[in-house]
Amino acid sequence: MTRPPRTLVLPPRLTASARTLRAAALRRGLRIVEATASAVPEGLDGPGWAGWPEGAGWPEGAGPDASSGAAGDAEAAGSSGAAGNAEAAGSAEAAGNTAGEAPSVHLHAGPSFADVVAPALGIALLEAPADWLARLPRTLTRREILALPIGEAYRLRRPAFVKSPNDKGVPALVYADGSRLPGPDAVDPETVVLVSDVMTFAAEYRLHLLDGTVHAAGQYAESGRLRLGPAGGDALAFGREVLAAAGETLPSAIVVDVGRDDTGRWAVIEANAAWASGCYSADPDRALDTVLRAAGPATGLSPHDRGFVR
């Protein structure tokens, strides 16, 4: 029997990066489902889903009655937190369905869209722990980073870089002091934010990590401005250093941004969910591998990844 086609769900408005990943998915033979702005509250059998067969309803094993947790024991088959092993660049494709299984549904979108759609489709969204960056050793961050409720951050009396750990709830900016942060009328005071010393990067790189390796990478900024290019050997080497020191504290598929300052010091900038991250100049086929693993069927989760579901 032929295995059912895999499906990649996309949001209403596609960025240039999302269009690149869409093209990579089509080359691989995935079915693409794109939502319109009105489709999310109506469900997959509503009229706003381009690419979803009319009247098809929810795929088997997904939908409102499907388990949104880590149901089913994924046999990792020796993988360090993988739902199926990769033998080549198309590794995430190897984590797909076998003959006779229900079609698997994946997602690439921002957090607001993903939080609505993923639970209904039985998709598990993998992300780093909210305090992951703050728990890294200073040798990897080169600056002090704290994870604390924004209510405490209001007491800051110095400039600091402040952001939400895993979404855009608190804009990632350098704030002159705590009084400039979004107030309690806009953000729950218990909301955790990352508060960091201000550090300037001469060059910034995005690393797509999969199964404990730097699976794809590319430069995305220079001196704070967009600049796309390949990732040099030093960036890849630092990525491997990060994985050696903290790889077990991350899900099997994640994006980590790293940078080099003017003195040549390397530091981790932040971790981002692969399912919500642009690929920039990285190989889109390999970046797609991380997306498919980072947002796939909850029933296929490995024991390791169950601890990193959003």
C-alpha positions in Angstrom: 0.0 0.0 0.0 1.1 3.6 -0.7 1.4 5.8 2.4 -1.1 8.7 2.5 0.3 12.1 1.5 1.6 14.3 4.2 -0.1 17.7 4.6 1.6 21.1 5.4 -0.9 23.7 6.8 0.0 27.3 6.1 -1.5 30.6 7.4 -3.4 33.2 5.4 -0.5 35.5 4.6 2.8 33.9 3.6 6.2 35.6 4.1 8.9 35.2 1.5 10.5 32.5 3.6 7.2 30.6 4.0 6.8 30.7 0.2 10.2 29.2 -0.1 9.3 26.4 2.3 6.0 25.9 0.5 8.0 25.3 -2.8 10.3 22.8 -1.0 7.2 20.9 0.4 5.6 20.8 -3.1 8.8 19.3 -4.6 8.7 16.7 -1.9 5.1 15.8 -2.7 3.4 17.2 0.3 -0.2 18.4 0.1 -0.4 22.1 0.9 -3.4 23.6 2.7 -3.5 27.4 3.0 -6.0 29.2 5.2 -7.8 32.4 4.5 -8.3 34.9 7.3 -11.9 33.6 8.0 -11.0 29.9 7.9 -9.5 29.4 11.3 -12.7 29.5 13.4 -14.6 27.5 10.9 -12.4 24.4 10.9 -10.8 22.5 8.1 -14.1 21.6 6.5 -15.0 25.3 6.2 -14.7 27.1 2.9 -11.5 29.0 3.7 -8.9 26.3 3.3 -7.3 26.2 -0.2 -6.1 22.8 -1.0 -8.3 20.9 1.5 -10.8 18.7 -0.4 -14.3 20.1 -0.1 -16.3 18.3 2.5 -13.3 16.2 3.6 -13.6 17.3 7.2 -10.9 16.4 9.7 -8.2 13.9 8.8 -8.4 10.6 10.6 -6.6 10.8 13.9 -7.0 14.6 14.0 -9.7 17.1 14.9 -11.5 18.1 18.0 -11.7 14.6 19.4 -8.1 13.7 18.8 -5.6 13.6 21.6 -3.5 16.7 21.7 -1.1 15.2 24.1 1.6 12.7 23.6 -0.7 9.7 23.1 0.9 6.6 21.6 4.4 5.5 22.3 6.7 6.5 19.5 9.5 4.0 19.1 12.5 6.2 18.8 14.5 3.3 17.2 17.7 4.7 18.6 17.0 8.3 17.8 17.9 10.9 20.4 14.5 12.3 20.5 13.3 11.8 16.9 10.0 10.5 15.6 11.8 8.5 13.0 15.4 8.7 11.8 16.9 10.6 8.9 19.2 8.9 6.6 20.0 11.9 4.4 19.0 15.5 3.8 15.3 14.5 3.7 15.5 13.1 7.1 12.2 14.4 8.4 10.5 12.7 5.5 11.7 9.4 7.0 9.7 10.3 10.1 6.5 10.1 8.1 3.8 7.5 7.9 4.1 3.9 6.9 1.6 2.1 4.7 -1.8 1.9 6.2 -1.4 4.8 8.7 -3.5 7.9 8.7 -2.1 10.9 6.9 0.2 13.1 9.0 -0.5 16.9 9.2 2.2 19.4 9.9 2.3 23.2 10.3 4.4 26.2 9.5 3.0 29.5 10.9 3.3 32.1 13.6 2.2 31.4 17.2 -1.2 33.0 17.1 -2.3 30.9 14.1 -0.6 27.8 15.4 -2.2 28.0 18.8 -5.6 27.8 17.3 -5.0 25.3 14.6 -2.5 22.8 16.0 -4.6 21.4 18.9 -7.6 20.8 16.6 -5.3 18.8 14.1 -3.5 16.8 16.8 -0.2 18.6 16.0 2.4 18.9 18.7 4.3 22.1 18.6 7.9 21.8 19.9 9.7 24.7 21.5 12.5 25.4 23.9 11.7 25.9 27.6 10.9 29.6 28.4 14.0 29.9 30.6 16.3 28.0 28.3 18.4 31.0 27.4 18.7 32.2 31.0 20.0 28.7 32.1 22.8 28.6 29.5 26.3 29.1 30.9 27.8 32.5 30.6 30.5 31.1 28.2 27.7 30.6 25.7 25.7 33.8 26.2 28.5 36.3 27.0 26.0 38.3 29.0 23.6 38.1 31.9 20.2 36.9 31.0 17.3 36.5 33.5 13.9 34.8 33.1 11.4 36.6 35.4 7.8 37.9 35.5 7.4 41.2 33.7 6.0 42.5 37.0 9.5 42.3 38.4 11.1 43.7 35.2 9.1 46.9 35.8 11.6 47.7 38.6 14.5 47.8 36.1 16.4 51.1 36.3 18.9 50.5 33.5 18.7 49.8 29.8 18.0 46.1 29.0 17.0 44.0 26.1 13.6 42.4 26.9 11.5 39.9 25.0 9.0 37.1 25.3 10.7 33.7 25.3 8.6 32.0 22.7 6.2 34.4 21.0 5.9 38.2 20.2 3.7 39.1 23.2 6.4 41.5 24.5 8.2 43.1 21.6 12.0 42.3 21.5 13.5 45.7 22.1 16.1 47.5 24.1 14.1 49.3 26.8 15.6 52.4 28.6 14.2 51.0 31.9 11.3 49.0 33.2 8.9 51.8 33.0 9.0 51.6 29.2 7.8 48.0 29.1 4.1 47.2 28.2 2.1 47.9 31.3 -0.2 45.6 33.3 -3.2 46.8 31.3 -1.6 45.1 28.2 0.4 42.2 29.7 -0.4 40.0 32.7 2.3 40.9 35.4 3.0 37.2 35.8 4.1 36.8 32.2 7.6 35.6 32.0 10.1 37.6 29.9 13.8 37.3 29.2 15.8 40.3 30.5 19.3 40.5 29.0 22.3 42.8 29.1 22.5 44.7 25.8 25.0 43.1 23.4 25.7 44.2 19.8 26.4 41.6 17.1 28.5 42.2 14.1 27.1 39.1 12.3 24.1 36.9 13.1 23.3 33.3 11.9 20.3 31.0 12.1 21.0 27.3 12.9 18.4 24.7 12.1 19.1 21.9 14.6 17.8 18.4 14.1 18.6 15.3 16.1 21.6 16.9 17.8 23.2 18.2 14.6 23.4 21.5 12.8 21.2 20.4 9.9 21.0 23.7 8.0 22.4 27.2 8.6 22.7 30.7 7.1 23.6 34.2 7.9 20.6 36.7 8.3 22.1 39.9 9.6 25.2 42.1 9.7 25.6 45.0 12.2 21.8 44.8 12.9 20.7 44.9 9.2 19.4 42.2 7.1 22.2 40.5 5.2 21.7 37.0 3.7 24.6 34.6 3.1 26.1 31.3 3.9 27.1 30.3 7.4 30.9 30.1 7.8 32.8 27.4 9.5 33.1 29.3 12.8 29.3 29.7 13.1 28.8 26.0 12.5 31.6 25.1 15.0 29.9 27.3 17.6 26.6 25.6 16.9 28.2 22.3 17.6 29.7 23.7 20.8 26.2 24.7 21.9 24.8 21.3 21.1 27.5 19.6 23.0 26.9 21.7 26.1 23.1 22.1 26.0 21.7 19.8 23.3 19.8 17.6 25.7 17.9 20.7 27.0 16.3 21.2 23.6 13.7 19.4 21.5 14.9 17.3 18.6 14.0 20.1 16.1 14.6 23.7 17.0 16.1 26.9 15.6 18.9 28.6 17.5 20.3 32.0 16.5 23.9 32.8 17.2 26.1 35.8 16.7 29.7 37.2 16.7 30.5 40.6 18.2 33.1 43.0 17.1 35.8 41.4 19.2 35.2 38.0 17.7 33.3 36.5 20.7 30.5 34.1 19.8 27.2 34.0 21.7 23.8 32.4 21.6 21.2 35.1 20.7 18.0 33.1 21.2 16.1 29.9 20.5 13.0 29.9 18.3 10.4 27.3 17.4 11.3 25.9 14.0 7.7 25.8 12.9 7.5 29.6 13.3 10.9 30.5 12.0 12.0 31.8 8.6 14.7 29.9 6.7 16.5 33.0 5.4 19.5 31.7 3.3 19.6 28.2 4.7 18.9 25.2 2.4 15.1 25.2 2.3 14.8 21.4 1.9 16.9 20.9 5.0 15.1 23.7 6.9 11.8 22.0 6.0 13.1 18.9 7.7 13.2 20.8 11.0 9.7 22.3 10.5 8.1 18.9 9.8 9.6 17.4 13.0 8.9 20.5 15.1 5.2 20.5 14.2 3.9 17.1 13.5 1.5 14.5 14.8 1.4 14.3 18.6 1.0 10.6 18.4 4.5 10.3 16.9 6.4 12.1 19.6 9.5 10.5 21.0 9.8 10.3 24.8 12.4 13.1 24.7 10.2 15.5 22.8 7.2 15.1 25.0 8.8 17.4 27.5 9.0 20.3 24.9 5.4 20.5 23.7 4.1 24.1 23.7 
